[in-house]
Amino acid sequence: MAAKYERIKQDIISEIQSGQFQPGDKLYSESELKRKYDVSSITAVKALQELVNEGYVVRYQGKGTFVSKRKRRELIQYTDLEHSPAAESVTVLDVALVDPDELPAAIDAQAPYVAIVRIKKNGGVPYNYITSYVAADLIDPAHRTAKQLSSVYDRVAADSGLDLLRQNFRQTVSVVYPVDGDIAEALSITDGPAIKQVMFNYAADGRLLEFTTSYKRWDYYTVLFESPTIAQGGPGRE
């Protein structure tokens, strides 16, 4: 079952997307959310802060919460371009079963997850440092080893029959500078930024299946955004 704050957040997102709230409209107050959902102040604030973090709303002290005027949910084709796929290699640095009380704050769950730390190289150059937390019931205990987890998605598909690539997900991308010492050393970064990607992968019922944080060398990061008609071979722009 999804956490209460997640339900509130999803309800508000649906109301924004349906047009019930327009860009610039004032949204529910913390007190209104507490009464509407019978939740604590902590839960109401967390739901609103999640919406702020994802760009749906903006909050002004003393004025309230308003629907963001930024464009959101436009249909596009997103492609994370790879550099020389044939030259890819993966090394699993660590695998561990993590109890609920030791999970990162971003994971609100009462079940254990398998933490998997990997580093990807391209042509021998380390360019992607990845830490994934995958719901423990998706991976057979006998397969929770470095040898078995170079491809997390293939392992989950084989053990549970679930294709993580086809689940609901949310991802944020940001530029990090300076880069944390351990990450910088792992990626051989002496100066310059890294690209940080944080992804939440959800089941249809809202359960968090996977939480992944990855750091990429900036010079190995390229993303292509296209409108659907362009991506499908439609008319382009001259």
C-alpha positions in Angstrom: 0.0 0.0 0.0 1.3 3.4 -0.9 2.3 5.8 1.9 -0.4 8.4 2.8 1.7 11.3 1.5 2.1 9.5 -1.8 -1.6 9.2 -2.1 -2.1 12.9 -1.4 0.6 13.8 -3.9 -0.9 11.6 -6.7 -4.4 13.0 -6.1 -3.2 16.5 -6.4 -1.2 15.7 -9.6 -4.4 14.2 -11.1 -6.3 17.3 -10.2 -3.7 19.5 -11.9 -3.5 17.3 -15.0 -7.3 17.2 -15.3 -7.5 21.0 -15.2 -9.2 21.3 -11.9 -6.3 23.5 -10.9 -4.7 25.8 -13.6 -1.2 27.2 -13.6 -1.0 30.0 -11.0 -4.0 28.8 -9.0 -3.8 28.6 -5.3 -3.7 25.1 -4.0 -4.9 23.4 -0.8 -3.3 24.7 2.4 -1.6 22.4 4.9 -4.7 22.7 7.2 -7.0 21.8 4.4 -5.0 18.7 3.5 -5.0 17.6 7.1 -8.8 17.8 7.3 -9.4 16.3 3.9 -7.2 13.3 4.4 -7.2 13.0 8.2 -3.4 13.1 8.4 -0.8 14.8 10.5 1.0 18.0 9.7 4.1 16.0 8.9 2.3 14.0 6.2 0.6 17.0 4.7 3.9 19.0 4.5 5.8 16.0 3.0 3.2 15.7 0.3 3.5 19.4 -0.6 7.3 19.3 -0.4 7.3 16.3 -2.8 5.2 18.3 -5.3 7.6 21.3 -4.9 10.6 19.0 -5.5 8.9 17.6 -8.7 8.1 21.1 -10.0 4.3 20.8 -9.8 3.8 23.6 -7.3 5.6 26.5 -5.7 5.3 27.7 -2.1 5.6 31.2 -0.8 5.9 31.9 2.9 2.9 33.7 4.2 1.0 33.4 0.9 0.4 29.7 0.3 1.0 27.0 -2.3 0.4 27.6 -6.0 0.3 25.5 -9.1 3.6 26.0 -11.1 3.4 27.9 -14.4 6.2 25.8 -15.9 5.3 23.4 -18.6 4.9 19.8 -17.4 3.8 16.5 -18.8 4.3 17.3 -22.4 4.5 14.2 -24.5 8.1 13.7 -25.7 10.5 11.0 -26.7 13.4 10.7 -24.3 16.6 8.8 -25.2 19.6 8.4 -22.9 22.2 8.1 -25.6 25.0 5.5 -25.1 28.6 5.8 -26.0 30.0 2.8 -27.9 27.7 0.1 -26.4 30.0 -2.6 -27.6 32.7 -1.3 -25.3 30.6 -1.4 -22.2 31.6 -3.4 -19.1 30.1 -3.6 -15.6 31.8 -4.3 -12.3 29.7 -5.0 -9.2 31.4 -3.5 -6.1 29.0 -4.5 -3.4 25.8 -6.4 -2.7 24.0 -6.2 0.7 20.6 -6.9 2.2 19.3 -3.8 3.9 16.7 -3.8 6.7 13.9 -1.2 6.7 15.4 0.8 9.5 18.7 1.2 7.6 17.2 2.3 4.2 17.9 5.8 2.8 15.3 8.4 3.8 14.0 8.5 0.2 12.7 4.9 0.7 9.5 4.8 2.8 9.0 1.0 3.2 8.7 -1.6 5.9 10.4 -4.4 3.9 14.1 -5.1 3.1 15.8 -4.1 -0.1 18.9 -5.4 -1.8 21.5 -2.7 -2.2 23.7 -3.1 -5.3 26.7 -0.8 -6.1 28.1 -1.0 -9.6 30.5 0.9 -11.8 30.2 1.0 -15.6 33.1 1.5 -17.9 33.3 2.3 -21.6 36.5 1.4 -23.3 38.1 0.9 -19.9 37.1 4.4 -18.7 34.9 4.4 -15.6 32.0 6.8 -16.3 28.9 5.7 -14.3 28.7 5.0 -10.6 25.4 3.4 -9.7 23.8 2.5 -6.3 20.5 0.6 -6.6 18.0 -0.5 -3.9 15.7 -3.2 -5.3 12.8 -4.8 -3.3 14.3 -8.0 -1.8 11.4 -10.2 -2.9 12.3 -9.5 -6.6 15.7 -11.2 -6.3 16.2 -14.9 -5.3 18.5 -15.0 -2.2 20.7 -17.4 -4.1 21.4 -14.8 -6.7 22.3 -11.9 -4.5 26.0 -12.0 -5.5 28.2 -9.8 -7.6 28.4 -12.5 -10.3 24.6 -12.6 -10.7 23.9 -8.9 -10.5 25.9 -7.2 -13.3 22.5 -6.6 -15.0 19.9 -5.9 -12.3 17.0 -5.7 -14.7 17.8 -9.1 -16.3 18.2 -10.6 -12.9 14.8 -9.3 -11.7 13.1 -10.4 -14.9 14.6 -14.0 -14.5 13.8 -14.3 -10.8 10.4 -12.6 -10.6 9.1 -12.3 -14.2 8.9 -8.5 -13.7 10.2 -6.2 -16.4 11.3 -3.1 -14.5 11.7 -1.1 -17.7 7.9 -1.3 -18.2 6.9 0.0 -14.7 5.9 3.5 -13.7 9.0 5.6 -12.9 10.1 9.1 -11.9 13.5 10.5 -12.6 15.3 13.7 -11.8 18.6 14.9 -13.4 20.9 17.5 -11.9 24.4 18.7 -12.3 26.7 18.2 -9.3 29.8 20.3 -8.6 32.1 19.7 -6.8 31.8 16.0 -6.9 32.0 14.0 -3.7 35.5 12.6 -3.1 34.6 8.9 -3.3 32.5 9.4 -6.5 35.2 11.6 -8.1 37.9 9.0 -7.3 35.7 6.1 -8.7 35.1 8.0 -11.9 38.6 9.5 -12.2 37.2 13.0 -12.1 40.0 15.5 -11.2 37.9 18.6 -11.9 34.5 19.4 -13.4 30.9 18.3 -12.7 29.1 15.0 -12.8 25.5 14.3 -13.8 23.3 12.9 -11.0 20.3 10.9 -11.9 17.8 9.7 -9.2 15.1 7.3 -10.2 12.1 5.8 -8.4 10.5 2.8 -10.0 6.9 1.9 -8.9 4.5 -1.0 -9.3 0.9 -0.2 -10.3 -0.2 -0.3 -6.7 2.4 2.4 -5.7 4.9 0.0 -4.1 8.5 1.2 -4.6 10.3 -1.5 -6.6 13.6 0.2 -7.2 15.4 3.4 -6.0 18.6 4.2 -8.0 21.1 7.0 -7.8 23.8 7.2 -10.5 26.6 9.6 -11.1 27.9 10.0 -14.7 30.9 11.8 -16.0 29.6 14.9 -17.8 31.5 14.0 -21.0 29.7 10.6 -21.2 26.2 12.1 -20.9 24.0 12.9 -23.8 20.2 13.0 -23.9 18.0 13.4 -26.9 14.5 14.9 -26.6 12.1 14.7 -29.5 8.4 15.3 -30.0 6.5 12.0 -30.8 6.0 12.9 -34.5 9.8 13.5 -35.0 10.7 10.3 -33.1 8.3 8.3 -35.3 9.6 9.8 -38.6 7.1 12.6 -38.9 7.7 16.1 -40.3 10.7 17.9 -38.8 11.8 21.5 -38.5 14.0 23.3 -41.0 
